[in-house]
């Protein structure tokens, strides 16, 4: 008999059943928990990391501070080895391949900061620009283009599209992939008016950072989110749905 744990009345299987129960049990719980605290799990992260996320809820340790700590400790351990593993997975991706030197330099900056300076101040503008570039390049490979007269992206028929909806329609109806898409467009690429604060006061804002308005963005958790979004994009650009 398989021994199970209970979380808020929902049975959580042990690691033996993780693959079998992923879609039915683990993914919905992890997705709801991550959405609440503005985090995402990208396709390259191991399954046991997702279980650690759920354990926070199970142990009654659910809080923004604790989930931030979980991600930061995972990615910061062993001199940022987890970042290296993510980036290594992107090498054969044709959309990412021309950008690999940039990503490898970002890893080197983190490894060599040694507490002397804050690498996130340097990395985030670079990573955000690459997220933008990857999305645009991928859309063009799928026959989409930017219409200068309409000042909008259009499909092959010339009809206007929005990036978020197009990606959502492109990827399968998967809880964690949809969450990654939401974090990307609803938080990182959220609308931002010059001189007005963001509704959620979140410092992870493409517009506020790249236009030099947000100056307190240099946080390791924001850097982790940027890498996870890139990992999400690396996955969907390598698939033939």
Buried (B, 14 or more C-beta within 10 A) or exposed (E): EEEBEEBEEBEBBEEEBBEEBBEEBBBBBBBEBBBEBBBBBBBBBEEEBBBBBBBBBBEEEEEEEEBBBBBBEBBBEEEBBBBBBBBBBBEEBEBBEEBBEBBBEBBEBBBEBEEEEEBBBBBBBBBBBBBBBBBBBBBEEEEBEEEEEEEEBBBEEEEEBEBBEBBBEBBEEBBBBBBBBBBBBBBBBBEBEEEEEBEEEBBBBBBBBBEEBBEEBBBBBBBBBBBBBBBBBBBBBBEEE
